[in-house]
Amino acid sequence: MVCAIAMSLAYPVREYIAQRRGIAELQAEKARVEADRRALAAQAEQIRDPNWIKRASKERLHYCGPGEKCYVVMDPKPSTGQAAVKQPAQTPPWYQTLWESVEAADAGTGRKAG
């Protein structure tokens, strides 16, 4: 009789524990979504501020206001921490390549495609 009672209670107890675990996971997800929502609301409020828009456009896009003089100072050499910019390989201009192919076709030294 005790075994029958234990067996009949095992499934509901297991389901109860699984549902409590699911509730805890959903509450954690709700907290993350609510934090994201608050951050987006704060960002939206910040974007509505005209002073923030002016400051961001000057900092990010290097815009100048009317009547302002803006200068961009560039380093003559990259610092040791920065990698030097690699120059692309020099390829001949398209018209030179075209003219060379015309000359090769005229001389009969060109390759036949196909």
N, C-alpha and C positions, 0 to 999 in steps of 0.2 A: 504494500500500500504506500509506503514511504517513497519507494522508487517511482511509483506512478505519479505521485504528487511532485516529486523533484523533476521528473521528465516533463510534466505538463507546465511547470513554471520556467524551465530552462529557455524555451523559445521566446516567451514574452520578455524575460529579463535581458536576453541577448538583443532583441529588437529595441528595447528601451535604451540600452547602452549605445547602440549604433545611432539611434535618433539623437541622443544627447551629444554625441561626437559631431554629428551633422549640424546640429544647432550651433555648437561652438565654432565650427568652421565657417558657417554662414555669418555669425556675428563678427568674426575677424575680417571676413571679406567686406561686410557692411562698413566696418570702421575704416578700412583702406579706401573704399569708394567715397566715403564721407570726407576723408582727409583730402583726396584728390579733388572732390567737388569744391571744398573750401579754398584750396590752392587756385583752382581755375576761376572761382568767383573773385578772389583777391587780384588775380592777374587781369581779369576783365575790368575790374574797377580801376586798376592802375592804367590800363590802356585808354580809358575814357578821359584821363587827365591830360589836358593839352600841354602842360609843362613836361610831362614824362615823354610825350611824343616828340617834342622838340629836342629834349636831351638825348633820347634814344637815336633820333635821326642824326644828330651831330656825332655821337659816339660810334654808332654802328655803320652808318652810311657816309660819314664825313660830309654832311651837308652844311652849308653856310647860310645864315640868315641874310635878309636884305641889308645892305650897308656894312656887313662884316667882311673882314679880310681873313681868309683862312690859308694856312700854310701846311704843307706836308713835308716833313723832314725825313729824308731817307738816308740810311747808313751807306757810306761809300763801299764798305766791304762787309760781308756777312760776319757776324761774330763767330767765335770758335764753337759755340754751342749749336749753331745753325748749320745745316748741311748746305753746301754750295749748290746753286741751281745748275743742273746739267743742260748744256746747250744741245739742241737737237742736231743730228747729223745733217750736213749741208747737202741738200739735193738740188740738182739743177732745175731751173725753172721749166715749166711745162712746155713753153714754146721751143726751148733748146732741145728737149727730148723729142718733140715733134719733128723739128728740122733734121735732127740726126737720123730719125727713122725714115724720113723722106730721102735723105742722101744715101742711106744704106739700101733702100729699095731701088733707087736709081742706079747704084753701082752693082746691084745684084748680090750684095753681101748680107742682106737681111735674112732672118729666119722666117719660114712659112708657119703660120699659126694653124693649129688643127690637127 
